[in-house]
Amino acid sequence: MRLYALCDQEMLDTRGIGVLEYVEIAKNNGAEIIQYRNKSANTPFMKKQLIEIRKNYDGFLIVNDIYELVEFCDGVHLGQEDLQKIDADIVKAVKILRNVIGSDKILGISTHNEKEVLQANECDLNYIGLGAYRATTTKQDIQGILGDKLDQIAAKSKHYVAAIGGVKPTDKFEHVTYHVIGSGLL
């Protein structure tokens, strides 16, 4: 299993855990990637958090949604809804985003079904997040649970696949590169 740790500020606040404490937990569990997600903070606060994480973590650091902060990390991850704010055509949205962040930054997007995975195959991406695998406490607006179908759909991707949504370290997949785990590390 390769670990992609989801550092969700709301989850951390609920559990009384600081960002740097979570970063240490992720490092101790061998996280290759940490994604910082904060749906309620302003941009200056998030910038400060990314700088602090970078001081304490030398793996890949990804910011969720706020591509304006990509200069403080290694890349950005966007969901389907956020891509549609850039352009209704997801392929065009990814092309615009890639031009904004540059070719040297990691770009990942969320996918939820086979149709979105096949559409992502047309895009200049580094990886896709695919799920939800099962219900999760870190995201309430899940579009559907894939369960055992996740691995079959992942096989259709030409990109690295990160299994998202309720993934546990003990889950086994054949076509998944990364397990995205948030609260499961705590």
Backbone as JSON, one array per atom type, in Angstrom:
{
  "sequence": "MRLYALCDQEMLDTRGIGVLEYVEIAKNNGAEIIQYRNKSANTPFMKKQLIEIRKNYDGFLIVNDIYELVEFCDGVHLGQEDLQKIDADIVKAVKILRNVIGSDKILGISTHNEKEVLQANECDLNYIGLGAYRATTTKQDIQGILGDKLDQIAAKSKHYVAAIGGVKPTDKFEHVTYHVIGSGLL",
  "N": [[0.83, -1.18, 0.0], [0.54, 2.19, -0.88], [0.67, 5.3, 0.62], [-1.44, 8.12, 0.68], [-2.04, 10.82, 2.35], [-4.81, 12.46, 3.71], [-5.15, 15.55, 4.86], [-7.38, 17.02, 6.44], [-8.75, 19.96, 7.51], [-11.17, 20.43, 8.94], [-11.75, 17.86, 9.95], [-9.51, 17.55, 11.59], [-9.9, 19.64, 13.43], [-12.28, 18.8, 14.66], [-11.36, 16.6, 16.04], [-9.48, 17.66, 17.7], [-6.8, 17.92, 16.93], [-3.71, 19.16, 15.84], [-2.42, 20.57, 12.75], [0.35, 20.09, 12.3], [0.78, 17.98, 14.04], [-0.75, 16.01, 12.82], [0.67, 15.8, 10.42], [3.04, 14.65, 11.36], [2.02, 12.15, 12.19], [1.21, 11.18, 9.69], [3.71, 11.09, 8.36], [5.01, 9.18, 9.98], [3.59, 6.98, 9.26], [4.41, 6.54, 6.75], [3.57, 8.21, 4.61], [3.52, 9.2, 1.28], [2.43, 11.29, -0.03], [0.8, 14.26, 0.99], [-2.29, 15.75, 1.21], [-3.56, 18.91, 1.69], [-6.54, 20.06, 2.9], [-8.92, 22.53, 3.31], [-11.91, 23.78, 3.84], [-13.04, 26.03, 4.92], [-11.36, 28.14, 5.65], [-9.62, 31.28, 5.11], [-7.62, 32.43, 2.33], [-5.0, 33.55, 3.09], [-4.6, 32.27, 5.62], [-4.55, 29.58, 4.87], [-2.29, 29.59, 3.23], [-0.31, 30.09, 5.14], [-0.54, 27.7, 6.63], [0.23, 25.8, 4.69], [2.9, 26.54, 4.29], [3.95, 25.95, 6.82], [3.5, 23.17, 6.91], [5.17, 22.4, 4.79], [7.69, 23.04, 5.84], [7.99, 20.98, 7.61], [7.65, 18.62, 6.27], [8.84, 16.66, 3.69], [7.87, 15.24, 1.58], [5.53, 14.81, -1.17], [3.4, 17.56, -1.45], [0.12, 18.53, -1.66], [-2.42, 20.86, -2.5], [-5.86, 21.3, -1.86], [-8.26, 22.31, -4.12], [-7.67, 25.22, -4.04], [-6.04, 26.54, -6.28], [-4.56, 28.81, -6.61], [-2.71, 28.8, -4.63], [-0.74, 27.07, -5.34], [1.96, 27.57, -5.68], [3.12, 27.21, -3.23], [3.32, 24.57, -2.77], [3.45, 21.21, -4.13], [1.5, 20.64, -5.95], [-1.97, 20.5, -7.06], [-5.32, 19.51, -6.26], [-8.48, 18.97, -7.59], [-12.04, 18.79, -7.35], [-14.86, 17.55, -9.27], [-16.93, 19.49, -9.3], [-15.56, 21.86, -8.76], [-13.87, 21.99, -10.95], [-15.78, 22.46, -12.93], [-16.43, 25.05, -12.39], [-14.41, 26.37, -13.58], [-14.63, 25.66, -16.3], [-17.39, 24.38, -18.11], [-16.92, 22.13, -19.62], [-15.06, 19.48, -18.76], [-12.6, 18.54, -19.75], [-11.61, 20.8, -21.1], [-11.48, 22.49, -18.87], [-9.46, 21.27, -17.33], [-7.32, 21.6, -19.09], [-7.08, 24.41, -19.11], [-6.49, 24.83, -16.4], [-4.08, 23.38, -16.19], [-2.46, 25.0, -17.79], [-2.39, 27.25, -16.17], [-1.18, 26.37, -13.73], [1.13, 25.16, -14.59], [3.44, 22.8, -16.13], [5.16, 21.55, -14.43], [3.98, 21.04, -12.03], [2.01, 18.9, -9.92], [-1.08, 17.54, -10.87], [-4.25, 16.6, -9.98], [-7.51, 15.11, -10.14], [-10.84, 14.55, -8.89], [-12.78, 11.63, -9.45], [-15.78, 9.75, -10.03], [-17.01, 7.66, -11.25], [-17.15, 5.33, -14.05], [-17.51, 6.77, -16.46], [-16.48, 9.35, -15.85], [-13.83, 8.65, -15.34], [-12.97, 7.73, -17.85], [-13.24, 10.13, -19.25], [-11.31, 11.62, -17.9], [-9.07, 10.34, -18.86], [-8.54, 11.66, -21.19], [-7.24, 13.89, -20.44], [-4.5, 16.01, -19.34], [-3.15, 14.93, -16.76], [-1.76, 14.0, -13.55], [-2.72, 12.15, -11.78], [-5.75, 10.46, -10.73], [-8.34, 10.78, -8.32], [-10.42, 8.28, -7.15], [-13.63, 7.34, -6.3], [-16.44, 7.35, -4.09], [-15.05, 4.75, -2.12], [-16.15, 3.58, 0.16], [-18.47, 4.73, 2.7], [-17.54, 7.78, 4.4], [-16.14, 9.8, 7.04], [-14.98, 12.22, 6.52], [-16.03, 13.55, 4.38], [-19.13, 14.67, 3.43], [-20.84, 14.88, 1.2], [-21.11, 12.65, -0.64], [-21.21, 11.14, -3.82], [-21.82, 8.56, -4.58], [-21.4, 5.16, -3.62], [-18.8, 3.08, -4.5], [-17.69, 0.64, -3.78], [-16.72, -2.72, -4.29], [-16.58, -2.36, -7.04], [-14.82, -0.33, -7.53], [-12.1, -1.07, -8.03], [-12.31, -2.37, -10.52], [-13.15, -0.25, -12.14], [-10.97, 1.44, -11.81], [-9.06, 0.1, -13.28], [-9.47, 0.97, -15.84], [-8.3, 3.41, -16.08], [-5.78, 5.56, -17.4], [-4.09, 6.95, -15.87], [-2.3, 7.31, -12.71], [-4.04, 5.97, -9.91], [-5.8, 7.03, -7.11], [-7.41, 5.67, -4.48], [-10.32, 6.83, -2.99], [-12.35, 7.91, -0.2], [-13.37, 6.6, 2.58], [-11.37, 4.68, 2.72], [-9.26, 2.14, 3.99], [-6.16, 1.23, 5.6], [-5.8, -1.52, 5.35], [-7.2, -2.31, 3.12], [-7.37, -3.93, -0.05], [-6.31, -3.59, -3.36], [-6.04, -4.09, -6.85], [-5.57, -2.37, -9.01], [-5.02, 0.14, -8.05], [-3.02, 2.85, -7.13], [-2.53, 4.5, -4.89], [-3.66, 4.66, -1.5], [-5.95, 6.77, -0.18], [-6.12, 8.22, 2.84], [-7.6, 9.62, 5.61], [-8.96, 10.28, 8.41], [-8.55, 7.7, 9.17], [-5.92, 7.33, 9.89], [-5.7, 8.19, 12.42]],
  "CA": [[0.0, 0.0, 0.0], [1.2, 3.49, -0.89], [-0.23, 6.17, 1.38], [-1.74, 9.5, 0.32], [-2.73, 11.25, 3.56], [-5.7, 13.6, 3.58], [-5.06, 16.42, 6.04], [-8.6, 17.82, 6.36], [-8.78, 20.84, 8.68], [-12.4, 20.21, 9.71], [-11.56, 16.6, 10.67], [-8.54, 17.79, 12.65], [-10.54, 20.48, 14.45], [-13.24, 17.95, 15.37], [-10.63, 15.66, 16.9], [-8.54, 18.39, 18.54], [-5.45, 17.6, 16.48], [-3.11, 20.21, 15.03], [-1.93, 20.18, 11.43], [1.69, 19.51, 12.38], [0.65, 16.68, 14.7], [-1.22, 15.1, 11.78], [1.79, 15.6, 9.5], [3.92, 13.66, 12.01], [1.35, 10.85, 12.1], [1.3, 10.76, 8.29], [5.11, 10.72, 8.1], [5.3, 7.93, 10.69], [2.89, 5.9, 8.55], [5.02, 6.41, 5.42], [2.84, 8.94, 3.58], [4.28, 9.75, 0.16], [1.72, 12.51, -0.42], [-0.18, 14.84, 1.91], [-3.17, 16.77, 0.64], [-4.13, 19.83, 2.68], [-7.88, 20.5, 2.52], [-9.57, 23.4, 4.29], [-13.06, 24.35, 3.13], [-13.62, 27.19, 5.62], [-10.38, 29.19, 5.97], [-9.28, 32.23, 4.05], [-6.39, 32.1, 1.61], [-3.77, 33.8, 3.87], [-4.43, 31.23, 6.64], [-4.15, 28.35, 4.19], [-0.9, 29.79, 2.81], [0.5, 29.89, 6.35], [-0.55, 26.28, 6.95], [1.04, 25.1, 3.69], [4.31, 26.85, 4.59], [4.3, 25.17, 8.02], [3.59, 21.76, 6.52], [6.37, 22.24, 3.95], [8.86, 23.07, 6.73], [8.04, 19.75, 8.4], [7.37, 17.45, 5.45], [9.55, 16.8, 2.42], [7.19, 14.47, 0.54], [4.7, 15.61, -2.06], [2.35, 18.32, -0.77], [-0.94, 18.92, -2.59], [-3.48, 21.68, -1.93], [-7.17, 20.99, -2.4], [-9.09, 23.35, -4.72], [-7.17, 26.59, -4.13], [-4.87, 26.46, -7.16], [-3.76, 30.03, -6.44], [-1.67, 28.52, -3.63], [0.1, 25.98, -5.83], [3.38, 27.91, -5.56], [3.59, 26.82, -1.91], [3.3, 23.12, -2.67], [3.84, 20.49, -5.34], [0.41, 20.47, -6.89], [-3.34, 20.82, -6.67], [-6.35, 18.51, -6.53], [-9.8, 19.57, -7.71], [-13.19, 17.95, -7.58], [-15.61, 17.81, -10.49], [-17.67, 20.74, -9.18], [-14.6, 22.96, -8.84], [-13.45, 22.06, -12.35], [-16.87, 23.05, -13.7], [-16.39, 26.51, -12.18], [-13.43, 26.87, -14.56], [-15.29, 25.47, -17.6], [-18.37, 23.3, -18.07], [-16.26, 20.98, -20.24], [-13.99, 19.09, -17.84], [-11.33, 18.45, -20.5], [-11.16, 22.19, -21.26], [-11.14, 23.01, -17.55], [-8.15, 20.74, -16.97], [-6.33, 22.26, -19.95], [-6.9, 25.77, -18.58], [-5.82, 24.7, -15.1], [-2.7, 22.97, -16.44], [-1.76, 26.19, -18.26], [-2.22, 28.16, -15.03], [-0.24, 25.87, -12.71], [2.37, 24.75, -15.24], [3.65, 21.38, -16.34], [6.02, 21.0, -13.37], [3.18, 20.81, -10.83], [1.13, 17.74, -9.92], [-2.49, 17.86, -11.03], [-5.15, 15.48, -9.8], [-8.92, 15.43, -10.04], [-11.72, 13.51, -8.37], [-13.7, 10.94, -10.35], [-16.74, 8.98, -9.24], [-17.62, 6.59, -12.03], [-16.4, 4.97, -15.25], [-17.59, 7.87, -17.42], [-15.53, 10.4, -15.46], [-12.48, 8.1, -15.51], [-12.67, 7.76, -19.29], [-13.07, 11.54, -19.59], [-10.02, 12.01, -17.34], [-8.04, 9.78, -19.73], [-8.28, 12.65, -22.24], [-6.66, 15.07, -19.78], [-3.1, 16.05, -18.9], [-3.19, 14.78, -15.3], [-0.8, 13.1, -12.93], [-3.46, 11.08, -11.12], [-7.15, 10.7, -10.41], [-8.92, 10.21, -7.12], [-11.6, 7.53, -7.57], [-14.43, 6.87, -5.19], [-16.02, 6.83, -2.81], [-14.98, 3.31, -1.93], [-17.2, 3.35, 1.16], [-18.82, 5.97, 3.41], [-16.43, 8.38, 5.12], [-16.49, 10.9, 7.94], [-14.33, 13.47, 6.11], [-16.77, 14.2, 3.3], [-20.54, 14.33, 3.58], [-21.58, 14.94, -0.06], [-20.65, 11.54, -1.48], [-22.11, 10.92, -4.95], [-22.18, 7.14, -4.67], [-20.41, 4.23, -3.08], [-18.38, 2.14, -5.55], [-17.4, -0.67, -3.21], [-15.82, -3.59, -5.05], [-16.48, -1.9, -8.43], [-13.76, 0.66, -7.63], [-10.9, -1.62, -8.66], [-12.63, -2.61, -11.93], [-13.15, 1.05, -12.82], [-9.59, 1.93, -11.77], [-8.31, -0.57, -14.35], [-9.72, 1.69, -17.08], [-7.59, 4.69, -16.05], [-4.4, 5.61, -17.88], [-3.35, 7.7, -14.86], [-2.27, 6.72, -11.38], [-5.34, 6.05, -9.26], [-5.83, 7.1, -5.65], [-8.73, 5.28, -3.98], [-10.78, 7.82, -2.01], [-13.63, 7.7, 0.46], [-13.5, 5.5, 3.52], [-10.34, 3.67, 2.47], [-8.49, 1.73, 5.18], [-4.84, 0.7, 5.24], [-5.86, -2.96, 5.08], [-7.91, -2.58, 1.87], [-6.53, -4.48, -1.12], [-6.72, -3.26, -4.71], [-5.08, -4.49, -7.88], [-5.32, -1.3, -9.98], [-4.95, 1.4, -7.32], [-1.65, 3.2, -6.76], [-2.49, 5.1, -3.56], [-4.79, 4.65, -0.58], [-6.13, 8.09, 0.43], [-6.61, 7.98, 4.19], [-7.66, 10.81, 6.46], [-9.16, 9.96, 9.83], [-8.1, 6.33, 9.4], [-4.57, 7.34, 10.46], [-5.74, 8.65, 13.82]],
  "C": [[0.88, 1.25, 0.0], [0.2, 4.49, -0.31], [-0.24, 7.6, 0.87], [-2.6, 10.0, 1.48], [-3.55, 12.51, 3.31], [-5.72, 14.36, 4.89], [-6.21, 17.43, 5.95], [-8.76, 18.64, 7.64], [-10.02, 20.62, 9.54], [-12.29, 18.93, 10.54], [-10.6, 16.82, 11.85], [-9.15, 18.6, 13.78], [-11.51, 19.66, 15.3], [-12.55, 17.05, 16.38], [-9.59, 16.33, 17.8], [-7.08, 18.11, 18.21], [-4.94, 18.74, 15.6], [-2.58, 19.67, 13.72], [-0.57, 19.51, 11.53], [1.69, 18.16, 13.09], [0.2, 15.63, 13.67], [-0.1, 14.8, 10.78], [2.76, 14.57, 10.07], [3.32, 12.26, 11.94], [1.46, 10.31, 10.68], [2.72, 10.32, 7.95], [5.44, 9.37, 8.74], [4.63, 6.72, 10.05], [3.38, 5.77, 7.11], [4.3, 7.14, 4.3], [3.79, 9.51, 2.53], [3.72, 11.09, -0.27], [0.85, 12.94, 0.75], [-0.97, 15.88, 1.13], [-3.75, 17.6, 1.77], [-5.46, 20.34, 2.15], [-8.48, 21.32, 3.65], [-10.67, 24.15, 3.57], [-13.58, 25.63, 3.77], [-12.64, 28.34, 5.86], [-10.18, 30.14, 4.79], [-7.91, 31.87, 3.48], [-5.12, 32.39, 2.41], [-3.53, 32.74, 4.96], [-3.95, 29.94, 6.0], [-2.7, 28.44, 3.72], [0.03, 29.54, 3.99], [0.59, 28.41, 6.71], [0.33, 25.49, 5.97], [2.53, 25.33, 3.94], [4.78, 26.04, 5.79], [4.43, 23.68, 7.69], [4.87, 21.52, 5.74], [7.65, 22.24, 4.8], [9.07, 21.73, 7.43], [7.83, 18.48, 7.59], [8.03, 17.64, 4.09], [9.0, 15.89, 1.32], [6.38, 15.4, -0.35], [3.56, 16.26, -1.27], [1.39, 18.87, -1.82], [-1.93, 19.81, -1.84], [-4.79, 21.33, -2.62], [-7.86, 22.28, -2.86], [-8.43, 24.7, -4.97], [-5.88, 26.62, -4.95], [-4.02, 27.72, -7.12], [-2.62, 29.84, -5.45], [-0.67, 27.46, -4.09], [1.6, 26.3, -5.71], [3.97, 27.49, -4.22], [3.6, 25.31, -1.71], [3.64, 22.5, -4.03], [2.73, 20.33, -6.35], [-0.93, 20.78, -6.28], [-4.26, 19.67, -7.06], [-7.69, 19.23, -6.55], [-10.87, 18.51, -7.91], [-13.91, 18.36, -8.85], [-16.33, 19.16, -10.44], [-16.74, 21.95, -9.32], [-14.05, 23.11, -10.26], [-14.52, 22.74, -13.21], [-16.98, 24.55, -13.48], [-15.39, 27.16, -13.13], [-14.01, 26.8, -15.96], [-16.24, 24.29, -17.47], [-17.83, 22.01, -18.68], [-15.03, 20.64, -19.4], [-12.63, 19.03, -18.55], [-10.76, 19.86, -20.72], [-10.73, 22.79, -19.93], [-9.76, 22.54, -17.11], [-7.06, 21.4, -17.8], [-6.04, 23.68, -19.47], [-6.11, 25.72, -17.28], [-4.36, 24.31, -15.28], [-1.88, 24.16, -16.94], [-1.48, 27.17, -17.13], [-1.14, 27.67, -14.07], [1.09, 25.43, -13.3], [2.53, 23.24, -15.28], [4.5, 20.73, -15.24], [5.26, 20.72, -12.08], [2.28, 19.59, -11.02], [-0.31, 18.22, -10.04], [-3.31, 16.59, -10.91], [-6.58, 15.96, -9.72], [-9.69, 14.25, -9.45], [-12.58, 12.93, -9.49], [-14.58, 10.03, -9.51], [-17.33, 7.79, -9.96], [-16.78, 6.35, -13.29], [-16.39, 6.11, -16.28], [-16.58, 8.96, -17.11], [-14.09, 9.92, -15.6], [-12.08, 8.15, -16.98], [-12.47, 9.19, -19.78], [-11.71, 12.03, -19.09], [-8.86, 11.46, -18.19], [-7.66, 10.73, -20.86], [-7.52, 13.87, -21.71], [-5.2, 14.89, -19.41], [-3.07, 16.09, -17.37], [-2.04, 13.91, -14.84], [-1.49, 11.91, -12.26], [-4.94, 11.46, -11.05], [-7.43, 10.14, -9.03], [-10.19, 9.52, -7.57], [-12.34, 7.04, -6.35], [-15.75, 7.62, -5.09], [-16.06, 5.29, -2.78], [-16.06, 2.85, -0.95], [-17.5, 4.69, 1.83], [-17.63, 6.46, 4.23], [-16.91, 9.51, 6.01], [-15.9, 12.23, 7.49], [-15.04, 14.18, 4.97], [-18.21, 13.73, 3.35], [-21.29, 14.23, 2.27], [-21.11, 13.89, -1.06], [-21.68, 11.26, -2.57], [-22.56, 9.48, -5.08], [-21.04, 6.28, -4.15], [-20.08, 3.2, -4.16], [-18.12, 0.74, -5.01], [-16.42, -1.45, -4.07], [-15.67, -3.18, -6.52], [-15.32, -0.91, -8.61], [-12.55, 0.11, -8.38], [-11.12, -1.91, -10.15], [-12.6, -1.31, -12.73], [-11.73, 1.62, -12.87], [-8.76, 1.33, -12.9], [-8.46, 0.15, -15.69], [-8.96, 3.03, -17.16], [-6.19, 4.57, -16.63], [-3.49, 6.36, -16.9], [-3.2, 6.86, -13.59], [-3.64, 6.93, -10.75], [-5.15, 6.05, -7.75], [-7.25, 6.76, -5.22], [-9.12, 6.25, -2.87], [-12.09, 7.37, -1.38], [-13.69, 6.46, 1.32], [-12.5, 4.38, 3.35], [-9.58, 3.4, 3.77], [-7.14, 1.17, 4.73], [-4.86, -0.77, 4.85], [-6.6, -3.31, 3.78], [-6.93, -3.01, 0.79], [-7.14, -4.14, -2.47], [-5.65, -3.72, -5.67], [-4.66, -3.31, -8.76], [-5.23, 0.08, -9.33], [-3.51, 1.63, -6.88], [-1.56, 3.67, -5.31], [-3.79, 4.85, -2.8], [-4.85, 6.05, 0.03], [-6.82, 7.86, 1.78], [-6.51, 9.25, 4.99], [-7.74, 10.4, 7.91], [-8.69, 8.55, 10.15], [-6.68, 6.23, 9.94], [-4.57, 7.67, 11.94], [-6.11, 7.56, 14.79]]
}
